[in-house]
Amino acid sequence: MIHIENLVKRYGNLTALDHLNLDIQKGEVFGLLGPNGSGKTTAINCLLALLKYEKGTITIFGKPMRPDSYDIKRDIGVVMQNVAVFDQMSVYENIDYFCGLYVKNKAERRALVEDAIIFSGLEDFRKMRPKKLSGGLLRRLNIACGIVHKPKLIILDEPTVAVDPQSRNRILEGILELNRQGSTIIYTSHYMEEVEQICSRIAIIDHGHVLATGTTEELKKMIKTGETITIEAIALDEGALKDILALPHVFDINYEEQVLKIRLNGARHNLVRILNYLQEHDISFGRVFSELPTLNDVFLEITGKELRD
Amino acid sequence: MTVFRGFLTITKRNLNTMIMYLVIFLSICLIIQKMLLPETDEAFEQQSLNIAVIDRDGGQLARGLADYLKTWHTIKDIPDDKSILQDRLFYREIYYIVTIPDDFEEKYLTEDASLSVTKVPGSTSGYYVDQQINTFLSNVRVMTAGGFSLPEAIAYVQENTEASSEVTLFDKNGYGSQTPEHAFMYQYMPYIILSILCYTLSYIMIAFGNPEVRKRMLISSVSARSMNLQLILGYGVIGLAVWGICSLMPVLLYHKSFLSDPHLPYYLVNSLLLTLVGLSIAFLIGTLVHSAEVVSAVVNVITLGMSFSCGVFVPLDIIGKGLKAIAHFLPVYWYEINNTLISGNRSFSPSQLTGLYTGYAIQLLFAAAFIGITLVIRHTRRQADS
């Protein structure tokens, strides 16, 4: 459905997109995961022909995407990171206006606007101006304006930034519902939990190029980390640290401010083995956590830095 | 026509501002007109005062002076008592007391002698009587010096006061050389046209210029060309509506006097060109200013600044040379030059007509310049954005 090949975009000396390659299939919820400044929004803007790029090709629905590709644009809905509505218009007028940019027929438009209002739960706020809406409702209005014309492809660029948990859940459920209704979704975020929750396939992007692509499970399998064990309030000397690092399946340890973080590759009984060592050597400890790898671990291992750095 | 519909929807939200400006405009027009236009244009009435003449001389000249003053004023018979005279003056029973001293006639005709006068302090009518007394005495002195006897001189002067001359003012513009009432309205019109257009359209421009909204519109299936055309159409409709309402106001207020003015088309063209200038300035402000809060300050500076320096609130005749020189670089100045020309002449000489068309052309050039500058700014920004 979408094919991006060797996309290069530069802002002066800064290379925002460095030979970016992406393939997105019909019906996917495709997550574009990366820290702030990694090139996600630039990639979306190039995809939408809002930005000129130095090199590369973009095809959507099998056709090259250009600023005047209005036939392609007709089937694309975009929800930008910042709320893009008119303050002077009511909720209904805003949705109707943005729907009107795609749908000429008045009766058809009225039905679509009603659907979008119901979908985004804005039934009680039709006549309200955006300034009177809460942050969560405003985000929902932003989404309603982007998806009102029922596009085949919906691009959501960090739609949950600064949104309360309740509204966030509603938005995420809404995105999945849109996907069930047949829309292909591109979802960019730096919230790995969200991406993990809703995306069927993920591309991890940093410094303008894709580091890894796959499902959550595929990405997790790509890395060495099978488990991370964290032990709090522990007093260790150099010898103990060396011993722990020498335990089976342990490949990395980090000891800071009396918190020991042990990364191990996938194996059973890791926790038992470590706790046994601590007991045998009479090392007292506080809380203990064991976590399976997250996308943050994937990102950390691939890039050497935390996703939220 | 979605963009155009959106344009009108946002305009509707600014209707209150538009109405407020129209009310301000009408009020200013009516108040200033009342202040500037004389109550009666064609009648002249002399003022008659209650005065007292204390004649201690009793000669022919004193009696002649009293008779002369009686021609205009009512002479009250009041005893020659200082306290009584002061009381009457204090209670405004009389406004002027002239005391003719002993031997005044003899002294006046041979040497210089003066009369003692008492009047209500600061009253203009007192100066009026002073002038009449001076006129009488100097005329009598001139005539007696020329060989006339005193009774003859007094009789001639008295006779002259009864003569009146007919004065006919040259009617330069068909309105008795007075500025027609609707011309006042056209004089103040730049303020209202510029204010309404700059406020309303700048707010609309800011709304449509919001980068996020613009982005959402650019990725829609409506072409950028169609969007621009619809925005231009919106501009045109708003501009014509404001011009139409402003042109309708003199029709409603002055009916025939305005409609029968042979210069009606010139007024209309002048104000239409000013509307174009207003649209172009609004386009520029809406492009340069990104915050609705700043618009108010910018529009006030521009509209009030041009109104005060270009002859909208203060007639061009009384504006200082320096300010007038600066005003040459502002479009409203040329509008006001044209307005003065149109309202001040019944017909135009070839040079006046050239001046009028020059004023039109300069306004058009200003509009083109503002639009050109704005387009360059927008183009530069677009290049930078992409």
Interface residues (C-beta under 8 A of the other chain):
Chain A: L48 A49 L50 L51 K52 P67 D68 Y70 D71 K73 R74 I76 V78 M80 N82 V83 A84 V85 F86 D87 Q88 M89 E93 Y97 F98 G100 L101 Y102 C145 G146
Chain B: T2 V3 R5 G6 T9 I10 R13 Y203 A207 N210 E212 V213 K215 R216 M217 L218 I219 S220 S221 V222 S223 A224 S386
